[in-house]
Amino acid sequence: MKSSLRTVRLQLTEPLRISRSTMAARDAVWLTVEHDGLYGHGEAVSSVYYGLDAAALERQLHDSGRWLSGFAGPESALEALRERGRPGVPPSVTAAVESALLDLVGKRAGLPVHRLLGRVRRVPSAATARTLGITTPEAAAAQAAELVRAGFSVLKVKAGTPDPADDLARVRAVRAAAPGARLLLDPNGAWSFATAFQLLPRFAELGVEAVEQPLPPGTPDELARLAEASPLPVIADEDAVDLGDAGRLAGRVHGINIKLAKCGGVSAALRIAELVEGTGTALMLGCLTASTLGIAPAVHLVDRARWVDLDGHLLLADDPWTGIGGADGTVTAPAGPGLGVRPRAGVRA
């Protein structure tokens, strides 16, 4: 197998502010794997939080290309990745490599990824949340109303400003502008236990359905204690990185946010799903800001999740790939072989 890389800049339509940072763009590195005239694609995106810039991703994916060259075909490489993993390789890189292999194996078999994974009852499709960054109540209300008109039924409001009254005002304005929408809240770990304990009942009164990672990561026992007392479901995100984290939190929080770039890809996500099944902890599928190529593998898993937050491609000013939809509030796994996505006209993969 041969592989190649391409690095591109993904610009957001507008800067996205969360409690710990503001982001206007990020870099994406595309991995293309070729075998017998067919091509599979995967994407890894830069992340300050995870300490990976474009240069680091390029080095890691270049090394991954050398690793892939030692296999006779994508099927054996995919099996090795699933069974043995690649210790020491960042999860987002492993996820991108697995994505490219799944895409290629699916194309060789003539099957979409969701059928390769054994779930064939229906084509995976789900309403996705759409993120509203930290902004004024007026701006958030206007954005919420516009999104509902476009077809979105789930809105995720970022929170965690220094003055909690700002968060309450923003959610109150969004609720007034979108009275029928399901609301999720995400402070990105900005609150203390005492603050969260005081605020969550007030957000519950506003009809918020669930809250992601209200406490700083690194205190999973505190998060579990908050979940026990919370009037609305508590979903672990930054405290639920991998299978070990999921095992420690299963049955103790209401949900775990699986991001493929965080846990290490589709196979890792399926192991987490199997682990938490029957424990009372539901799954959320989340993402980093990425192109359709980066989001697509998770879309093939949406039938396994209670909450779906796969809007990273919708935040971009110009998504270089297409195929999973989402602009009307619903993401759908393509029916074509592999990931089923394709570069837009004029884009070189």
Secondary structure, DSSP 8 states (H G I E B T S, - for coil): -EEEEEEEEEEEEEEEE-SS-EEEEEEEEEEEEEETTEEEEEEEE-BTTTTB-HHHHHHHHHHHHHHHTTSSSHHHHHHHHHHH--TTS-HHHHHHHHHHHHHHHHHHHT-BHHHHTT--SS--EEE-EEEE-S--HHHHHHHHHHHHHHT--EEEEE---SSHHHHHHHHHHHHHH-TTSEEEEE-TT---HHHHHHHHHHHHHTTEEEEE--S-TT-HHHHHHHHHH-SS-EEESTT--SHHHHHHHTTTSSEEEEEHHHHTSHHHHHHHHHHHTTTT-EEEEE--S--HHHHHHHHTTGGG-SEE---GGGGBSS-SEESSB-TTSEEE--SSSBT--EE-TT---
